[in-house]
Amino acid sequence: MHIYWRIQQDLNCLGEKIIFHDPGFIRRFRQWTRKNAAGLAVAEGFSLEDMLRTSLN
């Protein structure tokens, strides 16, 4: 799943968007991102406190 996340990030930098259509893949990708949220936050430059902070929006 890391490779798909990385491709998605690279496409975001180019202004493109990737859309997955397979419901099983979408579910597994969502589970993977939740499981690895702390590592992804570090990779994106966010702190864990920023992720856990409640939003007023």
N, C-alpha and C positions, 0 to 999 in steps of 0.2 A: 504494500500500500504506500510505502514511502516514495516509491518511484512515481506513482500517480499524483501524490501530493506535490512532489518536486516539479513535475510537468505543469501542474496547475499553477504553481507559483511563477514559473518561467513565463507561461502564457499571460498571466496577470500583468507582468512587467511589460509585455508587448501590447497590452490593451485588448487581448483576446480572452474569450471565456470558453471553458470546456464544459460540456453538458453530458452527464452520464445518463443513459436510458434504462439500463438493467436494474430493476428494483433490488435484487439480491446484492449487486455490487454497491449500490448506493447505501444500503443498510450496513454492509460490512465496512465501507469507507467511513461512514458516520461513527460506527463503533470504534474503529481504529483511531480516529481523530479525538474522540472522547478519552480513550485509554492513554493516548500520548499527548494530551493537551499541554502538560507542563513542558515537555521537550519542544513542542511546536512553538510555544510561547517564547522560549529561549531563542529558538531559531529566528523568530520574527522580531526579536528585540523587545518583547513585552516582559514585564515581571509577573510573577504569580499573583501578587497583590492586585495588579491591574485587571487580571482575569476574574478574580474572585470579588472584586468591588461591585456593589450593586449599581445599576444604572437607573437614572431617573427617566430615561427615554422609553 
